[in-house]
C-alpha cells in the first residue's frame, strides 16, 4: 500500500486505549500516535504529524511482494486486529491496551501479538520512540529479553512475548531498536511496550499475553452488555459508544474531544488544533448520549467532574466556568507551536495547548445546565454544594448573557452576538427554573424567568432574518449557521413553527450537500483563519435529528444512512468529511460519535412512534 507523502489517510487508523490514554494504529501495523501517561501528555509516537521526527512502533511483513491488509475490531471489543495477506502466507496482528480503570497511573501497556495462520512470513519490528513530541532525546539499553528507552520523565520498556522458543533478537539502530523474525503457520511472537520507571525487560509467555487478551475482551463485552439500546443500528451505535468510552479519562470521568492534536481540517492549511482536552460543551452532550444507552455510571462520573468545575468558579474575567479543561480539571492550556514538526502531510502549524481556552462562549452554560438537569432526572442528583454553584453561575449569567462572544465554533475573527449563544443561555435559565421547581430547590425563579423571556424575545426580534426567512448566525446578520439546528431539540421552537420550517429549508439550500452539512460559510462570515474546511459530521447528525422532529422522517433516515457510509472501515469518524469523502480533522472525534448515538436513538423512536415523538430523556425537551 503506497500512502501519499508516506502519510496514511486519517481514516486508515484504528484506536486502542486503556481509559487513561489511547494509541492509533495504521492499517500497515504502525502505532503512529501515542501520548503517555495520559491523553494530554506529550507524544512518544508522533509519526502521524511528522514521519521523520515523530516516532513510531511498527510490525509489518518484510516482503517485496504485494500485501493485502484488512483491519477490524474483535467483535464487541476495543481489541484491534490487522491481517496481512501475501502469496507466501497470512499473518494476524492483535493490538490492545489492558484497561486501567482505577486511579491515575504512569503504568500503561500496548500489547502486540503477531501470529501466522497460513504459510510462512518474515516480519520486521521497529520501535522508534520520540519523547516530548520529538523534542527530547533518549538512551537505549538492550538485553536478551527486550529493551529499555530512558526518557527525560519516564521509561518505555519493550518486553518480548515468546511462544516456547527464544526471544526476539533486538538490534540497536541508532537510539532505536529493530528485529526480524520468520514465522510459520501456528507460531506466534510479539511485544509488550510498558511505560513507567525502574522497569526491566522480561520474556512474557504467550499464555500470559493470551490471558491479558481474554481479560480485555471480557471487560469490553461486559461493558457493552450494560447497553439498553436494541434499535436498528445496534452495531454502529455500540461502536460509537465504545469510542466514547475509549476517550474517557477514567480517574475523573472527563471526556476528551479527540485523542489527537494537529490533524488538519484542510490538508496543507492552518486549521490544526489540539483536541486532547475536555470541552464543557462536548462532554455535556455526552451525558445525553450515554444516558440514552443506559450508562448512568459514566454520566454520573462526568456530572461530578462538571459540578466540581462549576463549583470552582475560576473562569477568566470572573466567569464561573471555562470552556475547556485538562482531564484532571486543571486549566493550563497555553497554546504553543511545535515548529520542528512538519505536520500531517505538511499541514503547519502543529499546535499543542489551545488558545481558545479563554474565549467567551456563552453556550457552555446552557449545555452544562442541560446535562445536569437531564442527569438529575436519572437520579444523578446535585448535592447542596453543587446547587449553590449552579445558583452562582445563574447569577453571573443574568448579568452577562447579552454580550458578544466567540461562539460555538471558536472563531478567531472577533466577538459577535451569536444566536446559538443566546439559545443556550435561554436553555440555562429554563433548566434551572425546572430543577428549582421540580426539586423544591431555592432559586430566584422570578428573575431567571425574566431573563429567559428576554433572551427569547431578543432572538425572535433580531435573530430571524426576514430576507433569508431563517434564524441566522448572529443578531442582525443574514449568514446561516448549522448550530441553529439545535433549536427544536432544545425546545426553543416547535418543529412545526413556520419560522423553523423556513429556516430548515434555507439550511437545505445553503449548507447541505447531499445530506452532509457545513457549519457555516467562512467566505460569508470570516472567522479569522485562511482556507476552507469540509462538512462537519456533528452538524450532519444534528440535521438528521432536525429533519425527523420536523416531520421529514424519510429524509432523516436517508441522511442518517448516507452518513453511515462515510465512516472508516472500523465505524470511526473524524471531525469533518472532505469533498471526496475523506476524513479530516482530529480523529476519532467524540462530538461526531455522541451526535451519531443521539440521532440514532431518537430516529429509532420516531420511526416506531411518529415524527416528533421523542423518547423521554433522549434530549433536552420531551415531546409525547
Buried (B, 14 or more C-beta within 10 A) or exposed (E): EEBEEEBBBBBBBBBBBBBBBBBBBBBBBBBBBBBBBBBBBBBBBBBBBBBEBBBBBBBBBEBEEEBEBEBBBBEBBBBBBBBBBBEBBBBBBBBBBBBBEEEBBBBBBBBBBBBBBBBBBBBBBBBBBBBBBBEBEBEBBBBEBBBBBBBEEBBBBBBBBBBEEEBBEBEEEEEBBBBEBEBEBEBBBBBBBBBBEEBEBBBBEBEEBBEBBEEBBEBBEEBBEEBEBEBBBEEBBBBBBBBBBBBBBBBBBBBBBBBBBBBBBBBEBBBBBBBBBBBBBBBBBBBBBBBBBBBBEBBBBBBBBBBBBBBBBEBEEEBBBBBBBBBBBEBEBEBEBBEEBBBBBEBBBBBBBBBBBBBBBBBBBBBBBBBBBBBBBBEBBBEEEBBBBBBBBBBBBBEBBBEBBBBBBBBEEEBBBBBBBBBBBBBBBBBBBBBBEEEEBEBBBEEBEEBBEBBBEBBEEBBBBEEBBBBBBBBEBBBBBBBBBBBBBBBBBBBEBEBBBBBBEBBBEBBBEEBBBBBBBBEEBEBEBEBBBBBBBBBBBBBBBBBBBBBBBEBBBBBBBBBEEBBBBBBBBBBBBBEEEBBBBBBBBBBBBBBBBBBBBBBBBBBEEEBBBBBEEBBBBEBE
